[in-house]
Amino acid sequence: MAQKRKIGLGKGLSALLKEEDNASAQSQDTEKGTDPTGGRKTPIAGSINFIDVEAISVNPFQPRTEFDEEALQELSESIKLQGLIQPITVRQVSRGEYQLISGERRLKATKLAGIRNIPAYVRTANDQQMLEMALIENIQRENLNAIEVALSFQRMIDECNLKQEELGKRVSKNRSTVTNYLRLLKLPPDIQVAIRDGKISMGHARALINVAEIDKQLYLLDNILKKGWSVRKTEEMVRELQQGEKTQKTKREKPGLSFQLQKVEDDLASKFSSRVRVNVKSEKGKGAIEIPFNSEEDLNRILELLDW
């Protein structure tokens, strides 16, 4: 009789499975092409089973979009030495086919380690539950960046027909927290990318949301990145900009621009990351383009963009 081969699972998972030898036998059955559930045609929901990694498709509702390759490699090496401590969670979609609910990082690392079978909880879940469980599991682990959380919240609202208050209860967040995340999606793409990449914090983003004009938001972002502004400094600059706007508005009302000139103004503002004003002074179309600057350094930056 062939000697049983032990699978490195870690003490935590061994306790869950009750008998390591039984787990090993299940794994061997899987490798031989037999039913790893001990002869059951369908795994019992809520049980832990060893499943071929190639039989598991990824969760289409997974809110996480990026994985740290170095951290993934480290987890893979740990799994080789210690085994997988915490099983993944799947649902069965057909005989011998499964779909991941949570644990994509663990599944990727297991494949990377060259291990064929992975311990998994088998659960019954519909599409809405799949989305909710994947989102909640990742949020609890704090693995998502703020933009991924915001996108996931928006998906739950759209696809699960939830109100913000209902969503907050599902993810154990108050309504104001949910609202703050959702507001991030109103920021321009450059700022969302900076949040996603960890270049600015949630506090920076919340300050920028209070600025109405995109060009000013981008100007502030540029200063945060180049000068290392703190959240408090950013909030101070936002207040200064808003105060300046109020003062200017009391002095004069800006004449309306045609669609073409408004587009020119917006395009220039985006190019220079500064407020650009196109002033038409006569009916014949005469006027001027004004590019204000806030410091000598800011002026030099604008001149460089003009190839001065």
N, C-alpha and C positions, 0 to 999 in steps of 0.2 A: 504493500500500500504506500502510495507516494506521500512524502512528508508534507504537511500543510505549510503553506507560505504565509507568513504574517504580513499584514498591510500596516504601514506606519500611519496611524490615524490621530495620535495625540490622546492624552488621558481623557480630555473632556468628551470627545466623540465616542471613545470606547465605552465610557460610562453610559452614554445615551443608548448605545447599541446593546448594552448589557453583557455581551460576550464577544470578545475580539476574535475568537476562533470561529464563531458563527459568521461574523462579518467577513473573515477571510474566505470561508467556504462560499459565501455569496459571491464574492469577487471572482473566485476561481470559476464558478459556474458561468459567470458573465463572459469570461475570457474564452470559455469552451463553446460559447454560442447558446447555452441553455438559459432558462428563465432565471434571472437573479433574484426573483422575489420568492424563491422557494417553491416553485411550481404553480403559483397563482398567475392566472392569465392577466389580471389587472392589479397593480400595486394598490394596497389599501391606502386611502387618503389619510394623511397625517403620519404615515410611517416613513422610516428612513430606508432607502434602497440604494444598492450600488448600480449605477447606470453608466453605460458606455458614453463617453464624452461626445462621440460622433453622432449619437442619437438625440442630442440636445441642441435645439435651435435657439438663437438669441431672442431676447424679449423685444418685440417691436415697439413696446411702450417705454423702453429704458430711457430715463431722462438724462443719464450721464452720457456724454459724448466724447470725452477725452480720458485717457489713462496714462499715468506716469510710467514710461517704459522702464526706468531704473527701479522704481518701486515694484513693478510687476516682476522683474527679474529676481529681486530680492525675495519676494513672496514665493516664487517658483523654487528657489533654492531651499527655502524653509520647508516647503511641502515635500521636497525630496528627502530631507533629513527627518522631519518630525511628523509628516503626514498632514492632512487637512483637518484642522481642529473643529471648524464650524461647517456643517454641510450647506450646500446651496439649496434653493427652493425651486421646484419645477411644477408644471401641470402636465398631465398626459393628454396629448391631442389625438393619438391613435395608438394602435398596438405597436409597441416598440419605439414610438416617437414622442418626444417631450419638448416642451417649450420653457425656457428659463423665466422665472418670476423675479428672483433676486440672486445676486452672487456672480455677476458677469466677470468681475475681477478675479474671483477665486477660480472660475471655470477657465479663464484665459491662462492663469498661472499653472493650473493643473495640466492643461494641454502643453504648455511650454516645458513643463517638467517631464513630459513624455509618459505620463500616467494615463492609462486607458480608461479606468473606471473611477467614478467620483461618487461619494455619498450624497444623497439628496433627499430632502423632504418632498413627498408627493402631495400636492394640494389640489383641491377643486377650486377653480377660479374662472370667472368670465372676463371679458376684455376690460371692463371697467375696474374690476378688482385687481387685474394684472397691473394696470396703470397706477392705481392707488398704492398697491403694495410695493411696487418698484420705487415709486417716488418717496414714500414714507421711509422705506428701509434706507435709502441713500441719504435722506435728510437727517435721519437719526444718527448716521455715521459721519455726518458733516463732510461727505465726499464731493458734494456738488458745489460749484462756484455760484455766485449770486445770480448770474444770468441763467444758468441751467435751472436753478430753483424757480426763477421768475417764469421761464418758458414752461416748466412743468406745472406750475400753478395755473397758468393760462390754459394749458391743455386740459387740466382737470375741470376748469370752469366751462370750457367749450365742449369737451367730449363727454363729460359726466353730468352736464347741466346743473352745476353747483353755483350757488351764490357765494360771495366772498366770505360771509359769515359761516356758511356751511362748510366751506373749504377749510377755514381756520380751525373748526372743530375736528375735522378729519386729520389734520396734520399737527394738532395741538399748538396752534399759533393764534394769537389774537388778530382781530380784523385789521388793525392798523399795521401790523407786521406784514400781513398778506398784501395790503394796499401798497406799502413801500416797495415790496419786491416787484409788483406788477408795474409800478411807475417806471422802473428801470427800462422797460421795453419801449418807452416813449423817447428815450435818449437816442441820439444819432449813432450809427454803426461804429464809428471810431471810438466812442466812449464805451459802448457795450463791449467791444473787443478789449479795451484796456481793463475793464472790470473782469472779464473772463480770464484774461492772462495774469491777473493779480497785480497789475501795474498801479491801479488805484483801488481804494477801499470802498466799502459800501457807504461809509460816512462821506467820502468825497463825492460819490455819485448822488447822494441825497441832497447835497448842497448844490450841485450842478442842475438838478431837476428844477430848482426854483428860478433858474435863468430862462427867460422866454425865448431868446434868439439863439439859433443854432451856432451862428458865428461866434457869439460871446461864450457859449459853452465850450467850443473848440479852442478859443483863445485861453480860457481858464485851464482846460486840459493840458494844453501845451506848457503852461507855466508850472502846473503840478508835476509834470514829467521832468521838465528841465531844471526846475528850481527846488524840487522836493518839498513843495508846500504841504504842510500838515492839514488835517481836516479843519482845524480852527482857523488857520490862515486862509484857507479856501472860503470858508463861511464869511470871513471878514471882507474878502475881495468881492464876493457876491453881493454883500450888503452895500458896498461902495458903488458897484455898478448900478444896482437898483436905485440908490439915492441919486446918482447922476442922471438916470433916466427921468426920474420925477422932476428934477430941476430943469432939465432941458425941455421937457414937455410944457412946462409953464411958460417958457420963453417964446416958443413958436410951435405951430403945428406943421408937420411936414406935408407938403403937397402930395397928392396921390400920383403914383407912377403908373405908366402903362405896363402891361404884362411883360413886354420885351425888356423894358428898362428894369423892372423888378427882378427879372431873371438875371440880368447882367449884374445887378447889385448883389444878389444872393451868391452867384458864382464867384465874384471877386471876394466877397466876405469869406467864403470857404477857402479860397486860395491863400489869403493872407491871414487867416485865423484872427480876424479883427473886423470890427464894424466898419463897413464901407457905405458911404452915402453918395448917391447919384442925385444931384440937385439940378433940376431944370429951371432956368431963370427967364426963359422967354418962350413965346408961342412958336418961334422958329426952331426950337430945339436946342438953343444954346444953354450951356450950363457947366458944371464942374463935377469932378469925382474927388471926394474927400476920403482919405485914409487916416484916421486919427491914431496916435500912438501914446502909450502910457509912460514911456521912459526912453532914455537914450538907447538902452539895449534893445528895446522893442522897435525903435526907429531903425537901428542897424539891421535887425532881422528882416524888416519890411524892405529895406534897400537891397539886401542880398537877394530876396525873391524877385526884385525888379532888375537884377543883374546890374546894379548901379556901380 
